[in-house]
Amino acid sequence: MGRWAPGLAALLAYRRVDLGPDLRAGLAVAAVAIPVGIAYSELAGFRPEVGLYSCVFPLLAYAVFGSSRQLVLGPDAATCAVIASAVAPLAAGDASAYAALSAQLALLTGLICILARFLRLGVMADFLSKPILVGFLNGIAITIILGQLGKITAIEAHGAHPVRAVLDLALRLGEAHPPTLLVALGAFGLMLAGGRWLPAFPAAVLAMGGCALAVFLLGLDLKGVKTLGIVPAGLPGISAVHLDPDALLGLLPAAGGLALVSFTSMMLTSRSFASKNGYEVDPDKDFAALGAANVVSALTHGFAVSGADSRTAMADAAGGRTHATALFAALAVALVLVFLTAPLRYVPTAALGAVLVMAGLSLVDLSTLRLIWRADRTEAAISILATLGVMGLGATQGILVAVVLALLRFVRLTARPRVEVLGRVAGMPGFHALSRHQSATAPEGLVIFRFNGPLVFFNAGHFRHALLDATRGTPPPSAVILDLLPVTEVDVTGLFALKELAVLLDRRGTRLVGAGRQTEWRNWMTQRGFNPDAFQIYPTLRHAVKGLAEPVSPPAEGPDGADTKAS
């Protein structure tokens, strides 16, 4: 049970002492989840009750299968933006087709996550680097903010692209509906005042409740202010999801991207709170838990969900200790669905737009972007490109941009590892880079060469040119010592590069030897059909320098078995 359902195993060992803190935390999470779920449902293109459905059953699924004690799943801004971007073009304005396609998208996302768990792809949590993820979420945040301006002003925007729609709105500000605009400004004011004077009270609840009360008392819905309308009471039934073969081609890329982004952002949240509270989370188990939550959401008329950082932070701040916090939160939302949906009819959509704008502003992370800029301008440029990719191409294609940037970043780091020539520094043990120590001196007649990365097909040429550049000079060095400790992997192309270098250096009167990883390198060479005795490897750099300082007769063959002086 601990292997397949760690949450259930923890719940079966539940302690009564945790009941009070978990119950209080669950109610606090529900207070945040209800308004946010309604707002994000609007963002994804659904009726408000669908957002609440997505706050109940996925929470239960993660509580059973997840490994994090604090993590709360539910509608997420980035996930909802991707859903709307992927499903709207396929649905072509048909509401029933939209619901069916979104259910298929959630099911496919869940199945991909479950498959990834069996393939042990939990390492994908580290695939999107911090700069890329920050850039992606910044792009999503800006897109969300721009997309809510029409709801706040009651101006029907022309043009699907958010930037074009905003330009159109700017030219038509005179058409704004004053009561709707006042409601939105009131919602902003309530959230700002609540954050200052009532920090423990959910600001979104205050804004939506206050604006709903104003609509009810002043009859603003009769003056043209749009509201949610009647919200059906009760819990959803369970229904099978029928996969449409014609839609799979359009949904699969979005489902794969959704699984990657949702899992990556979820693991960032769960790991941070697990570290804070002194326990570990299992990425593979959480991949399956995220998949189970999405499958359950699809079967219960919800949509794709992810880890919710704001609700997780609320659970932790309110003292939640175990998986039971999510159970109590789901129960509270379910009770609202059954008994308290009537007041929701007065919630104005302008207030939802204001809540989403504030949520988008909370996602914009300029402080981290500034830190990235100070640390590495190239990484900051990659982050900005990810943001522009989302804004220019949309959320779905923005995921593709993020993945391509991640791959390019990986290739850049591994295809051109740092190379160093080493020497001795007086008063310091070991060998150190000549480029970093002006007083460092290389052993006479020797070149100690360090290649900080795997020696494989896509960087073998770089390795060859860098080593030959290091050995140029008159007279040529008597030997080159290759520091093998940083070379974590070698493939056939890398071994052939060594073979060619051994022959070329031998013609110049220079031997090629290695230092470190003796057994590992011998095994690599044997497995790939090379003579393991042809390439001499010393235990350490110190042994290599000492051994080469003494006259040694040249060996009979090189790494390829040819007659050379290299060893």
N, C-alpha and C positions, 0 to 999 in steps of 0.2 A: 504493500500500500504506500509506503514511503517513497518507493521508486516511481509509481505511476500517479499517485494522488497524494502528494505531500501535504496539501492543505487539509484534506480529510483526515489524514493520520494525526495532524496537529489538533484538529477539532475533537477527535475522539479522546484525546488526552487533555481536554480543556479543564482549566482550573477555575473554581468559583470566584477566586480573588480577582480574576480579570473581567468578570461580568460587568461591574459598574463602569470602569473606564472604557470598555469596548462599547457598551450601550450608549454612553454619552458621545463617544467619538462617532458612532454610526449615525446618530441623529444629526450631529454637526455636518457630517458628510452629505446626508440627505438634503439638508437645508441648502447646501451649495449645489448639489447635483440636480435638483428639480429645476431651478431657473436656468442653469447652464445647459441642461439637457434639452429644455424647450428652445432655448436660443440656438443651440447647435443643430437641432432638428430643422429649424427654419433655414439655417445656413446650408444644410445638406439638401434642402428642397422637400421636406416632409411636414406633415401635420404635427402639432406639438406632442400628441400622445405617443407618436412613434419614438421620439427622443426619450420619453419616460420609460417606454418598453425596453429601450436599450440600456437603461440604468438599473434594471431589475435582474433579469435572467443572466446576462453576461457576468454580472458581479457574483452571482451564485456559482457559476462555472469556474471562475478564477479562484474563488474561495476553496473549491474542492481540489483543483489541479495545480494551483500556483504555489510557488515557493516563498514569495515575499509575504511578510506579515502585515505590512502597511499598504501595499499597492492597491489602488482603487481603479478599476476599469470603467470605461464609459465613453460617451461621445467625446470626441477630441477635435479641436479646431482644424488641425492639418488633415486628419482623416476625413472629416466632413467636406472640406474643400476638395479633396481628391475625389470623393464620391460624386459630388455635384459635377466636377469637371469630366469625369469618366462616363457617368450615366446619362446626363442631360442630352448630349448629342445623339445617343442611341435611342432614347425614349421619344424624341421629336415632339415633346409637349403632351404626350399621352400619360396621364397620371397613373393608370393601372400598369402600364408598361414600365414606368419609372420605378414603382414599388417592386415589381417582379425582377427587374434588372438589378436593383440595389440588393435584393435578397440573394440573387445569384452571385453578385460581387462579394458579399459578406461570406457566403458559403465557400466560394473559391479561395478567398483569402484565408479562411480557417483551415481548409484542407491543405493549402500550401504550407501553412505554419506547422500543422501536424506532421506532414511529410518531412519538413525540415528538421523536426525533432528526431525522427527516426534516422535521418542522415547525419545527425549530430552536427547541425549547422548553427549551433548556438554561438559559435565564433563570429557569426554575422553581426552580432551586437557591436563589434568593433570595426565593422566594414566602413561605415560612414564616419569620417574623422570629425572631430569637434568643429573645425572651421566650416566644413561642408554642411553639417547638420545645423549649425547656427545660421548659415546663409540661407539654407532651405526654409527654416522656420521663420526667418525674417521676411522672406519673400511671401510665404503663406500669410503672415501677419499683415503685411501691407496690402495684399490682395483682399483679405477679409475686411480691413478698414475701408478701402475704396468701395467695396461691394455693398456696404451698409449705408452709404450716403443717400442712395435713392429712398430707402425706408425712412430715414430721418427727415428728409425734405418732402416726401410724397411726390417726387418727380419721377415719372416713368422714364428710366434711362434708355437711350438708343445705343445699340452696339453691345456685342457680347464681351468684347475685351474690356477689362476694368479701367485701363488708362483712357481708352476712347470714351467709355461711359462717363468717366469723371470730367473729361473735357467738355462733353455734351452738357453735363449738369452745371458746370461753371458758366456756360453760356445761357443757361435757362434758370438761373437762381430766382429771377422774378416770378417764376411759376410755383415757387415753394408754397406749401399749404401752412399758413401761420399756426393753427392749432396743433398740427402734427409736429411742427418744428418746436413749439413751446413744450410739448410733452417730452420730446427727445432731450431738450435742454434741462427740463426738470429731472429726467432720469440721470443725466450726467451730474447735476447738482446733488441729487440724493446719494449717488455712489461716492462722490468726492467727500461730501459731509459725513457719510457713514464711515468711510475709511479713516477720517480724522477723529470723529467723536465717538463712534461705536465700532472700534476695530475688531471686536470679537463677533460682531453680527455680520452675516454675509451681505455684502454690498448689493449683489444682484437681487437678492430677495427684497431688500429695502426699496430698490429702484422699481422693480416690477410691481411690488405690492402697493407702493405709493402711487404709481401712475395708474394702476388698475382702480384704486380707490377714487382718484380724480376723475377717471372716465365714468365711473358709476354715479358719483355725486353730481357731476356737472353735465352729464349726458353728452360727453364729447363724441361718443360713437355716432350720435345723431347729427353731429356737425362735421362729419367726414373723416374722423380719426379711425383708421383701420385697427381692428382688434383680432385676437385669435379666434373669436367665435366659440361656438359650442365645442367642448372637448368631451369625447365619449368617455363614460365611466366604465371601469372594469378592467380586468387583465386580459391580455390577448390569448387566443388559443394557439395550439401547435399545428402547423401546417407544413406539408412537404414542399421543398423547393425544387421546381422542375428546371433543369438546365436546358437552355435553348442553344442548340448547336450553332445556329447562325450568329448568336451573340457572343459565343465563347471567344472568338478571335479578337473581338474588341475589348472583352472584359479581362482576359488572362494577363496581358501586360499590366493593366491597372491593378489587378489583384496581386501580382508579384511585387510590384512597386509598393503597394499598400502594406503588404506583409513586411517588407524590408524596413520601410520608414517607421511603421507602427512598432515593430519589434525593437528597432534601434533606439527610438525615443523612450519606449517603455523601459528598456533596460537601463538607460541613463537615470531615469527616475528611481527605479527599484534599487539599483546599486547604491545610489547616493543615500537613500534612507536606510538601507541595510547596513551601510558603513557607519552611519550615525548611531544606529541602535545595536551595533555589535553582533551581527550575524551575516551569513552568506546567502546569496541567491544562486540558483542553478539556471543558467541560460537555456539549456536544452529543455528542461522541464517547463520553463516559462514560455518557450516557443510553443510547446504543446498546449499549455494553458491558454495562451492567447488564441490559438487555433480553436480550442474547444469553446471559448467565449464567443468567437465570431460565428461558429456553426450554430450554437444555441441562439444567438441573436437573429440569425437568418431564419431559423425555424419558428421563432416567436414574433415575427413581423417587425423586427428591429433592423438596424443597419450595422455596418462594420464599426468596431470599437477599438480603442487602444488604451494604454496607460494614461491616466489623467493626473497631471502633476499638481494642479491646484487642489483637487479633491484628496490626493495622497498627502499633500502638505497639511490639509485640514485634519485628516485622520491622525497624523502624527502630532500635530499641535494640540489636538483635543485629548491626547493621551491614549489613543488606540494601541493595543498591545498585540493582538492576534488576528487571525483570519476572520474571527467572529465579527469584527468591525464592519466588514463588507456585508455580512449576512444581515446585521441590524440596519444598515443603510438601505439595502435592497428591500427589506420588510417595510421600512418607513415610506419609501417611494411607492411601493405596492399599495399601502393604505391610502396614500394620497390619490392614486389612480382609482381606487374603489369608492372612496367617500368624499373627496375634496376637489373634484374637477370643476364644479360649478363656478367658483370664483375666477377660474382661469379664463373664462370667456371675455372678461373685461380687460385683460392684459393687452396694451396696445403694441402693435408691431414696431412702432418707433422706439418704444422702450427696449424691445429685444435688439433692435439695431444698435442702440446705445450700449447695451450690455456686450454685444459682440465687438463693438469698437474698443471698449475698455479691455476686453479679452485679447483683442489683437495687439493693443498697445502693450499689454503685459508680456506678449510673446516677443516683441521687438527687443533684441538684446544688443544694444549698441556698446555697452560697457565691455562685454566679452570681445566684440569685434575690435574695439580699441586695443585691448590687451593682445589680441592676435596680431594686430598691425605693428605693435611695438616689438613683438617677438619675431615675426617673420612676415615681411611684406608680400612674399609670394603666396603664403597661406591665406593672408587677408584678401588678396586678389581673387583667389579661388572661392573664398566665402562670398565675396561680392558677385562673382559670376553665377554662383548658385542662386543668389537672390534675384538677379536679373533674369535668369532662366525661368524661374517660377513666374515672375511678373510678365515676362514677354511671351512665354509659351503656355502658361497655365500650370495648374498643380500636377496633373498627370504627367505631362511632358517634362515638368520641372524635376520629377523623380528621376527620369532618364538622364537629365542633365547632371543631377547629383551623382548618379552611379557612374557616368562617364568621367566626371571630374575625379571621383574616388579612384577609378582605374588608372587614369592618367597620373594621378599623384603617386600611386603605388609603383607604376612603371618608372616614374622619374626618380623615386627614392632607391629602387633596386637596380635600375639599369645603369646608374652612375654613382656607385658607392664612393665614399671618400677614400682616397689612396694616400699613403704616407710613407716616407722614408725615415727610418729610425736610427737613432744613435744614442751614445751615452751622455749623461749630464753629470758633471762633478757634484758629488754629495747626494745624488739621488739614485736609488737602486733601480735596476731594470733598464729598459730601453724606451726612448721617448721620441716624439716626432720632431725632426729637425726644423720644421716650419713653425713650431710653437715655442721652441727654446733656442734662442740665439747662441747660447754657449754649448749647445749639443754638438758632438763630433761623431762622425761615422767611423766604425772600425776600419783600419787601414786596409785597402784592397777589397773591402766587402760592401755590399749594398743589402740592407735589411729592408724588405718591402712588405708593407701591410695593406691588404685589400679588405676593406670593412664591409663585407657582404658575401652572399652566395656566389659561387662561380658557375654560372649557368648560361644557357644559349643567348639570352638577350643582353648580357653584359660581358661576354667573353672577349669581344673585340675591344671594348674599353679597357679590360684588364691587360690585354696584349700590348696596346699602345702605351698605357701608363707605365708598365714594367719596362718596356724598351726605352722610353724617355728617361726613366730613372737610371738606366745603365749607360747612357751616352756619356762619353768623356774619353780623355786620353791620359794615360792608358786605360783600357777597359778594366773593370773590376775582375778579380780572380774568381769571385763567386757571388751569386745572388741568393740570399736566404729569404724564402717566402714564409712569412708568419701565418700559419694555418689556423690559429685559434679563432680569428674573426670569420673565417670561411666556413659558414654553417652548413653548406650544401654544395655538392658538385655534381654536374651531369656529364654525359658523354661529350658534349661540346666543350665543356670546361677542361676535361682530361685531354682532349685533342689539342686544345689551345696550349696546355702545358707541354705536350709532346712537341709541337711545332716550335715553341719558345726554347725548349731544351736543345733542339737541333740548331736553331739560329744562334743562340748564345754560345754554343760549343764552337761554332765557326769563328767566333770572336775570341775564343780562349777563356770563356766564362762558364763556370759550373752553375747548375740550378739545383738547389736543395730546399727542403722544407723543415719547419720546426713546429712541433705541437700536433695533437690529434693523430698520433702514430697509428693506433689500432683502427680508428675510424677511417683514415685515409687508405690504409691497406685493404680494409673491407670494401670500400668504394671501388678501388681499382680492381680487386679480384672479381667483384660482382659484374663489372663492366668489361671483363676480358683483358685487362691490362696486367702486365707483370708487376706484382706488388714490390718486388725487390729492385726494380729498375729505378725507382725514385727514392733517393735516400732521405729519410725523415729523422731528424734529431728530436729528442724529448722536449727540449726547450730552446729558446733563442740563445741562452747562455751556453748550453752545450754545443750548439751549432757554431757560435763564434769561436769557442775554445777549440773545437775539432778542426775547423777550417784554418785556424792560425798555424796549425802544424802541417807539415808536408804529408799529403795523402795521395796515393796512386789513384789515377782516374778509374772509375768503374768501366765495365765492358759495354754497357748498353744503357739507353735512355728509357724514358717512360713507355715508349712504343715497342721496345725490344730491339731497336736499331743500335748499331755500334756507335756510341757517342761517348763523350767524357762526362755528360751530365749524370747526376745521381741524386 
